[in-house]
Amino acid sequence: MKLNSGNMHLSIKEISSVSLILFAVIDILGSVPVIIDIEQKVGKPIKPGIATIAAGILMIVFLFLGESILLLIGIDVASFAIAGAIVIFVLAIEMVLGINIFRERPNEGSTTTIVPIAFPLIAGAGTLTTILSLRSEYFLENVIIGIVVNLLFVYLTLKALPWIERKLGKGGTSVLRRIFGIVLLSIAVKLFRTNIGF
């Protein structure tokens, strides 16, 4: 179904496609154990609103200015993806081995909410480069709506973290943390291989 209003080209099919693609790439449900682990290390809950808004700003800015910004500062998309992969790699090592490579200070909760949660877990290199690809395939307004739909789901998931953590319990959280640590490690390696070219 398409609705043409002036210069608007709203399409339910395009919005659905963009939303599903971004949902798969962001994988907020898969990131839940990672975020719970970060919360425990910092010692305070993350702020769902700040994380969602920060991720949303990154996505929208990248949608309009992504390639231009990277070119302006002399960085190609592949290098940007590798930088995100390094952050993900470090997080994964911490989760699998149960060690702390970087320790946040107690008063740095807001910083932690933005890095590494807003970036690279929610609006990571994969998400941002996918957004660039989506812009070349779909009408801009449909991509924006797809981003908003995903941000709403991200916010609701982050808001429900305390309930999810209670349901999982300490044992369940520990097991999931290691399992998703390995998954996260695989994602980091895949990003490296894809963008280094072997």
VEXDREN-2710 file (C-alpha; in Angstrom, 1 decimal):
% VEXDREN-2710
k/r/px/py/pz
1/MET/0.0/0.0/0.0
2/LYS/1.4/3.4/-1.0
3/LEU/0.2/6.8/0.0
4/ASN/1.4/9.7/-2.2
5/SER/0.9/13.1/-0.6
6/GLY/2.7/15.9/-2.4
7/ASN/6.4/14.9/-2.3
8/MET/5.7/12.2/0.3
9/HIS/5.9/8.5/-0.8
10/LEU/4.7/6.6/2.2
11/SER/4.6/2.8/1.7
12/ILE/3.5/0.3/4.3
13/LYS/5.6/-2.4/2.5
14/GLU/8.7/-0.2/2.5
15/ILE/8.3/0.8/6.1
16/SER/7.8/-2.9/7.1
17/SER/10.9/-3.9/5.1
18/VAL/13.1/-1.2/6.6
19/SER/11.8/-1.9/10.1
20/LEU/12.5/-5.7/9.9
21/ILE/15.9/-5.2/8.4
22/LEU/16.9/-2.7/11.2
23/PHE/15.3/-5.0/13.8
24/ALA/17.6/-7.8/12.7
25/VAL/20.7/-5.6/12.6
26/ILE/20.2/-3.8/15.9
27/ASP/19.2/-7.1/17.7
28/ILE/18.3/-5.3/20.9
29/LEU/17.0/-8.5/22.4
30/GLY/20.3/-10.2/21.8
31/SER/22.1/-7.3/23.5
32/VAL/20.1/-7.6/26.7
33/PRO/22.7/-9.8/28.5
34/VAL/25.4/-7.4/27.4
35/ILE/23.6/-4.4/28.8
36/ILE/22.8/-6.1/32.1
37/ASP/26.5/-7.0/32.4
38/ILE/27.4/-3.3/31.8
39/GLU/24.9/-2.2/34.4
40/GLN/26.3/-4.5/37.0
41/LYS/29.9/-3.3/36.3
42/VAL/28.9/0.4/36.5
43/GLY/26.8/-0.2/39.6
44/LYS/23.8/1.8/38.4
45/PRO/21.0/1.3/35.9
46/ILE/21.3/2.8/32.4
47/LYS/18.9/5.5/31.3
48/PRO/16.6/4.1/28.6
49/GLY/15.5/7.6/27.4
50/ILE/19.1/8.9/27.0
51/ALA/20.3/5.7/25.3
52/THR/17.4/5.7/22.8
53/ILE/17.7/9.4/22.0
54/ALA/21.5/9.2/21.6
55/ALA/21.1/6.2/19.3
56/GLY/18.3/7.9/17.4
57/ILE/20.4/11.1/16.9
58/LEU/23.3/9.0/15.6
59/MET/21.0/7.1/13.1
60/ILE/19.3/10.2/11.8
61/VAL/22.5/12.2/11.5
62/PHE/24.1/9.3/9.7
63/LEU/21.1/8.9/7.4
64/PHE/21.5/12.4/6.1
65/LEU/25.2/13.1/6.6
66/GLY/27.0/9.8/7.2
67/GLU/29.2/9.5/4.1
68/SER/29.9/13.3/4.0
69/ILE/31.0/13.3/7.7
70/LEU/33.3/10.4/7.2
71/LEU/34.8/11.8/4.0
72/LEU/35.2/15.2/5.7
73/ILE/37.4/13.7/8.4
74/GLY/39.1/11.4/6.0
75/ILE/37.5/8.1/7.3
76/ASP/36.0/5.5/5.0
77/VAL/33.0/3.4/6.0
78/ALA/35.2/0.3/6.3
79/SER/37.5/2.0/8.9
80/PHE/34.4/3.2/10.8
81/ALA/33.1/-0.4/10.9
82/ILE/36.4/-1.7/12.1
83/ALA/36.5/0.9/15.0
84/GLY/33.0/-0.3/16.1
85/ALA/34.2/-3.9/15.8
86/ILE/37.1/-3.2/18.2
87/VAL/34.7/-1.9/20.9
88/ILE/32.5/-4.9/20.4
89/PHE/35.5/-7.2/20.6
90/VAL/36.6/-5.8/24.0
91/LEU/33.1/-6.1/25.4
92/ALA/32.9/-9.7/24.2
93/ILE/36.2/-10.6/25.8
94/GLU/35.1/-9.1/29.1
95/MET/31.9/-11.1/29.0
96/VAL/33.4/-14.5/28.0
97/LEU/36.4/-14.3/30.5
98/GLY/34.6/-12.5/33.3
99/ILE/37.2/-9.8/33.5
100/ASN/37.2/-6.0/33.5
101/ILE/39.4/-4.4/30.9
102/PHE/37.8/-0.9/31.3
103/ARG/36.3/0.0/34.6
104/GLU/33.8/2.9/34.7
105/ARG/33.8/5.3/37.7
106/PRO/30.6/5.4/39.7
107/ASN/29.7/8.9/38.4
108/GLU/30.1/8.0/34.8
109/GLY/26.7/6.3/34.4
110/SER/25.5/8.7/31.7
111/THR/28.7/8.3/29.7
112/THR/28.2/4.5/29.8
113/THR/24.6/4.9/28.6
114/ILE/25.9/6.5/25.4
115/VAL/29.1/4.5/25.0
116/PRO/29.0/1.5/24.6
117/ILE/25.2/1.1/24.8
118/ALA/23.9/3.8/22.3
119/PHE/27.1/3.2/20.3
120/PRO/28.1/0.6/19.2
121/LEU/25.4/-1.8/20.7
122/ILE/22.3/-0.1/19.4
123/ALA/23.5/2.3/16.7
124/GLY/26.7/0.3/15.8
125/ALA/28.7/0.3/12.7
126/GLY/26.5/-2.4/11.2
127/THR/23.4/-0.4/11.9
128/LEU/24.8/2.8/10.5
129/THR/26.2/1.3/7.3
130/THR/22.9/-0.5/6.8
131/ILE/21.0/2.8/7.1
132/LEU/23.2/4.2/4.3
133/SER/22.3/1.2/2.2
134/LEU/18.6/1.5/3.0
135/ARG/18.6/5.2/1.9
136/SER/19.7/4.1/-1.6
137/GLU/16.9/1.6/-1.9
138/TYR/13.9/3.1/-0.2
139/PHE/12.2/6.5/0.0
140/LEU/13.7/8.7/2.8
141/GLU/10.5/9.1/4.8
142/ASN/9.9/5.3/4.9
143/VAL/13.5/4.8/6.3
144/ILE/12.9/7.5/8.9
145/ILE/9.6/5.8/10.1
146/GLY/11.4/2.5/10.2
147/ILE/14.1/4.0/12.4
148/VAL/11.5/5.5/14.7
149/VAL/9.6/2.1/15.0
150/ASN/12.9/0.4/16.0
151/LEU/13.7/3.1/18.5
152/LEU/10.4/2.6/20.2
153/PHE/11.1/-1.1/20.5
154/VAL/14.6/-0.3/21.9
155/TYR/13.2/2.0/24.5
156/LEU/10.5/-0.5/25.7
157/THR/13.2/-3.3/25.9
158/LEU/15.6/-1.1/27.9
159/LYS/12.7/0.0/30.2
160/ALA/11.9/-3.6/30.8
161/LEU/15.5/-4.6/31.8
162/PRO/14.9/-4.8/35.6
163/TRP/12.0/-7.2/35.0
164/ILE/14.0/-9.3/32.5
165/GLU/16.9/-9.4/35.0
166/ARG/14.6/-10.6/37.8
167/LYS/13.2/-13.3/35.6
168/LEU/16.6/-14.5/34.5
169/GLY/18.2/-14.5/38.0
170/LYS/21.9/-14.4/38.6
171/GLY/22.6/-17.9/37.3
172/GLY/20.6/-17.3/34.1
173/THR/22.3/-13.9/33.6
174/SER/25.8/-15.4/34.0
175/VAL/25.1/-18.2/31.5
176/LEU/23.6/-15.8/28.9
177/ARG/26.4/-13.4/29.4
178/ARG/29.0/-16.0/28.3
179/ILE/26.8/-17.3/25.5
180/PHE/26.2/-13.8/24.1
181/GLY/29.8/-12.9/24.7
182/ILE/30.8/-15.6/22.2
183/VAL/28.1/-14.4/19.7
184/LEU/29.4/-10.8/20.2
185/LEU/32.9/-12.0/19.6
186/SER/31.8/-13.7/16.3
187/ILE/30.1/-10.4/15.2
188/ALA/33.3/-8.5/15.9
189/VAL/35.4/-11.0/13.9
190/LYS/32.9/-10.9/11.0
191/LEU/33.1/-7.1/11.0
192/PHE/36.9/-7.3/10.9
193/ARG/36.9/-9.9/8.1
194/THR/34.3/-8.1/6.0
195/ASN/36.0/-4.7/6.2
196/ILE/39.6/-5.7/6.1
197/GLY/38.9/-7.8/3.0
198/PHE/39.8/-11.4/3.8
END
